[in-house]
Amino acid sequence: MLGSTHGTLTTNPRPARVVACGERPAPAVHGTAHGPGGGAEGTPLDLDVSGRPLHADVPDLDRFFRPESVAVVGASDAEGRPNTGITRQLIAWAERVGARIHPVHPTRETVFGRPCAPSVADLPEEVDLAVLLVGDPLPVVEQLAEAKVKFAVAFASGFAETGEEGAQAQARLAAAVERSGIRLLGPNTNLNAFEKFRDDLEGPAIALITQSGHQGRPVYTLQELGVRLSHWAPTGNEADLETSDFLSYFADQQDVGAIACYVEGLKDGRSFLLAADHAAKRGVPVVAVKVGRTETGARMAASHTGKLTGADTVVDAAMRQFGVIRVDGLDELQDTATLLARARKPQADGVVVYSISGGTGAHFSDLATEAGLRLPTLSQAKQDELHQWIPEYLNVANPVDNGGHPVGDWRGPKIIDAILDDPDVGVLICPITGPFPPMSDKLAQDLVDAAERTDKLVCVVWGSPVGTEAAYRETLLGSSRVATFRTFANCITAVRAYLDHHRFTADYRSPFTDAPRTPSPSYRKAQSLMRPGQQLSEHAAKQLLRAYGIRVPREQLVTSAAAAVRAAGQVGYPVVMKASGARIAHKTELGLVKVGLTSASQVRDAYRELTDIARYEGIDLDGVLVCQMVERGVEMVVGVTQDELFGPTVTVGLGGVLVEVLNDAAVRVPPFGEDQARAMLSELRGRALLEGVRGGPPVDVDALVEVVLRVQRMALELGDDLSELDINPLMVLPRGQGAVALDALAVCR
C-alpha cells in the first residue's frame, strides 16, 4: 500500500465526508440515524470531527423476522410457476411464526384458498412485511410507502450485479426506498430468511449473514449436528439493508452466541466498523469469511454483488482492529462460530494436549504452538500426580501421553480431571486420530462426562473420515459441552479465535469513544497550507507536519547559491540539499538529492547541479532545501492513504528503500488509540530493528507512536482533503531522542 503511495489515487466518492478543502468542518452536532426515528430507540448519533457517526445505527428488525402480517405481491398457485413454490414456502413460514398472510395479484381472487387482494392498496390491514415476487420492484415500493408497510424483500435480479445499467436501476430503487421510509432487503436476494429453523435445540445460537445464499448452507446444516441457528439474513445486493444492519441487530439479541458472516463486498466500510464495534462492546463474537484476498476473488465478488471488495490488506486490518475473526473457509466458519457461540468464558489461556499416542500429541502440539497457542509445561507436582496412573517412562509435561491402556479402565477419568484441575489450564484438546473401539469409545465418553463437570473447554478432534461411528455421532455430537472437530487445523483455528476473542473483549474500549468531535488548533494552520488538487512540495509538506507537531530537521528554502551557503552555516554542517517542487515525487532517482556536504564550495556546486538537473528535466522548483543531516536511527515510513471503503487509513512500516523491497507495513483505520499504534509496530516483521540489533541502541518507540497518533489526527481532521501523505523516511532516533521526518510527500484533493 504505502510502498507506492505516489501511484494511482482513488476517485470513488464517499458520502460520509462533507467538508471541502479550504472549508472549516461544521462543529460537532447530533444527527439522527437512517430512517424514521433515528436508531433502535430513536436516539441521536454523535458525529466525529469530519461529520461521520460514532455509533452504530441499530435498526429494529423484530417485525421483519417476526411479523404479525405479511403481503406476498405476485403470489401464485399455478403449478409449474416459480412464484408458486415461493408462495407455498412463505405460507408455511408465516404459519410457523404466527403471521397472517395476504396474497396480492391483480388477476386472482384466491391463492391456495386464501383471499387475494388485487393490489397493495386493497390489503385488508397494514402489513409489517411485503415480499415482492415481481420483476420490477420499483413501482411496488412506491405503493408500499402509501400503505405504510415497514419492510419489503425484493428477489428480482438484474441490478448492480449485471453492470452499469443494472447499477443505475439499483440506484433508482435505493432512492425510492430512501424516500419511502421502508426498509428493503435485496434486490437479488432469496428465501433464506424464511427457512425452517429447528426449535428443539437449546443453548446460544448462531445468527447467519450471507451475501450469497448458497454459501450459508454449511452453517445452516449445523442444526443436524445439534447446533442451534436463530436467524439467516441473505443480504443480496444491499440496496438498503446491509450486512452492518443485521450485524448490529443480531448483537442485541439475547439468544445469539455468535454471528457468522459470508461477505463478498462491504457496502459502506464505516457502517461495518460501527456495527463490529457495537458487537465488540456487547462481547458478541463475529466470525467472517471475506472473499477478495486475490485479484481473481475480488473480480468475481464484484461481478456477483456489484459492490467493492476493498483493498484486502485494509479490510484484514480493519476487521482485526475491531475484533472480527476472519477465517478462510466455510468449514472454518462453521467450526469457529460454533465454538464461540457455545463455549464459556476461559478461566486460563493454557492449552494441554492429551492423547493415547505420543506421536499424535507431538504432531498436534507442534501445530498448536506454531499457531500461537500457549502450551504450558505442567508443574512437577502435576506430573507426579499424573504418573500415579500413567507409566513413568511416558511424557506428561504437555503434551500428555497416556500410552493407551489407562483410558480403558478407571484411570481414564482421573487423568482427565487432574489435567482440568490445573489452574494454568483453560483448554484440554484430545486428538483421536481414528476409531479404536472399545478404547476410543470409552475415551470419548470420559471426555464428555468430564466436560459436564467443568467450566473449562474440552475439545476433541475425531479424525476418522467415515464419521458414522457411534462414539462420534452419538457420544461427542450428543454433547453440547464438548467441542468436536474433524481436523487439527480447524480445531487450532477455532481455539485460537476463542482465546483471542475473550482477551480482546476483556480489555475492549471503543475507539469511537475518544474520537475527536471538534477540530484541533493544528487544523486551522493546516488549512492554510492545503492546495486543492495539487501535490505539495517537500517544504510545504513539512510545514503541514509542523502544524501537527511532527518534528522535521532544521532547514531553509533558498533560491541562490549564496543563500544556500549562508543557510548551511546556520543549519550546521554537514548538510543535505534537495530540490523542492510541487511535482517532484522521487527526487533520489532524478539525482535531486545531495548528501553529506561539508563545505561552502560543495554547497555552491550542489546548488548549481540541482538547478541544472531540474531545468533539464523540465521541473519547476520553488527553491532548494538546505537541511540538517540526521544519520543515526532507524528509517521508518508513516503515511495516510484513502481507501475506497474505509476512507483515510494510516500505515506504518520500515522506511527508506526497504518499504518497496520488503513491503513490511501495518495498517489501521482511524480512530484508534495508543494501544493500536503499538500493536501496529508489533506486527512488523522488522520490529527487531526498533529494539536494537548488532549492538545498536534501541530507538525511541514512544516518539514513533506519537508520530503515528499525530498523523492519525491529521487524517481524521483533513479527511478526504488529504488524498495521501508519505513521511519517508521518518528517522527514529535512539531512545529518548525523538523522531524526525526527513522527507514528506502530500497530495491534496
MOUR-V392405 format. One record per backbone hydrogen bond with DSSP energy under -1.0 kcal/mol. CO is the residue of the C=O (numbers start at 1). NH is the residue of the N-H. If there is no record, write none. Layout:
((CO	NH) (CO	NH))
This chain:
((1	4) (2	5) (4	7) (20	23) (31	45) (35	38) (39	42) (43	39) (45	31) (46	54) (48	51) (52	48) (59	61) (61	65) (62	66) (68	100) (69	128) (69	129) (70	102) (71	131) (72	75) (72	104) (73	133) (78	81) (81	84) (82	86) (83	87) (84	88) (85	89) (86	90) (87	91) (88	92) (89	93) (90	94) (91	95) (92	96) (93	97) (94	99) (100	70) (102	72) (103	117) (104	74) (104	75) (109	116) (111	114) (114	111) (117	105) (119	122) (120	123) (128	151) (129	71) (130	153) (131	73) (132	155) (137	141) (138	142) (139	143) (140	144) (141	145) (142	146) (143	147) (144	149) (145	148) (150	183) (151	130) (152	185) (153	132) (156	188) (159	162) (163	167) (164	168) (165	169) (166	170) (167	171) (168	172) (169	173) (170	174) (171	175) (172	176) (173	177) (174	178) (175	179) (176	180) (177	181) (183	152) (184	241) (185	154) (186	239) (187	237) (191	194) (192	195) (205	257) (205	258) (206	230) (207	260) (208	233) (209	262) (210	235) (212	215) (213	216) (214	217) (216	220) (217	221) (219	222) (220	223) (221	224) (222	225) (222	227) (223	226) (228	206) (231	208) (233	210) (235	238) (242	246) (243	247) (244	248) (245	249) (246	250) (247	251) (249	252) (250	253) (253	256) (255	205) (258	207) (259	287) (260	209) (261	289) (262	211) (263	291) (268	272) (269	273) (270	274) (271	275) (272	276) (273	277) (274	278) (275	279) (276	280) (277	281) (278	282) (279	284) (285	259) (286	325) (287	261) (288	327) (289	263) (294	298) (295	299) (296	300) (297	301) (298	302) (299	303) (300	304) (301	305) (302	306) (308	266) (311	315) (312	316) (313	317) (314	318) (315	319) (316	320) (317	321) (318	322) (319	324) (320	323) (325	288) (329	333) (330	334) (331	335) (332	336) (333	337) (334	338) (335	339) (336	340) (337	341) (338	342) (339	343) (350	426) (350	427) (352	429) (353	400) (355	402) (357	361) (358	362) (359	363) (360	364) (361	365) (362	366) (363	367) (364	368) (365	369) (366	370) (367	371) (368	373) (369	372) (374	351) (379	383) (380	384) (381	385) (382	386) (383	387) (385	388) (386	389) (386	390) (391	394) (395	401) (397	378) (399	398) (400	355) (404	407) (405	408) (406	409) (406	412) (409	412) (411	415) (412	416) (413	417) (414	418) (415	419) (416	420) (417	421) (419	422) (422	425) (426	457) (427	352) (428	459) (429	354) (430	461) (432	463) (436	440) (438	442) (439	443) (440	444) (441	445) (442	446) (443	447) (444	448) (445	449) (446	450) (447	451) (448	452) (457	428) (458	483) (459	430) (460	485) (461	432) (469	473) (470	474) (470	475) (471	476) (472	477) (476	479) (483	460) (485	462) (487	491) (488	492) (489	493) (490	494) (491	495) (492	496) (493	497) (494	498) (495	499) (496	500) (497	501) (498	502) (499	503) (500	504) (501	505) (502	506) (503	507) (510	513) (516	49) (520	523) (521	525) (522	526) (523	527) (524	528) (526	529) (526	530) (531	534) (534	748) (537	541) (538	542) (539	543) (540	544) (541	545) (542	546) (543	547) (545	550) (546	549) (551	741) (554	628) (556	626) (558	624) (560	564) (561	565) (562	566) (563	567) (564	568) (565	569) (566	570) (567	571) (568	572) (574	629) (575	597) (576	627) (577	594) (578	625) (580	622) (581	584) (587	592) (588	591) (592	579) (594	577) (597	575) (599	603) (600	604) (601	605) (602	606) (603	607) (604	608) (605	609) (606	610) (607	611) (608	612) (609	613) (610	614) (611	615) (612	616) (613	617) (614	619) (623	580) (624	558) (625	578) (626	556) (627	576) (634	732) (635	655) (636	730) (637	653) (638	727) (639	651) (640	725) (641	649) (643	647) (645	269) (647	643) (649	641) (650	668) (651	639) (652	666) (653	637) (655	658) (657	661) (658	662) (663	665) (664	654) (666	652) (668	650) (673	677) (674	678) (675	679) (676	680) (677	681) (678	682) (679	683) (681	684) (684	687) (686	689) (687	690) (690	699) (693	696) (698	735) (699	701) (700	704) (701	705) (702	706) (703	707) (704	708) (705	709) (706	710) (707	711) (708	712) (709	713) (710	714) (711	715) (712	716) (713	717) (714	718) (715	719) (718	721) (719	722) (721	749) (724	747) (725	640) (726	745) (727	638) (729	742) (730	636) (731	740) (732	634) (733	700) (734	737) (738	733) (740	731) (745	726) (746	536) (747	723) (747	724))
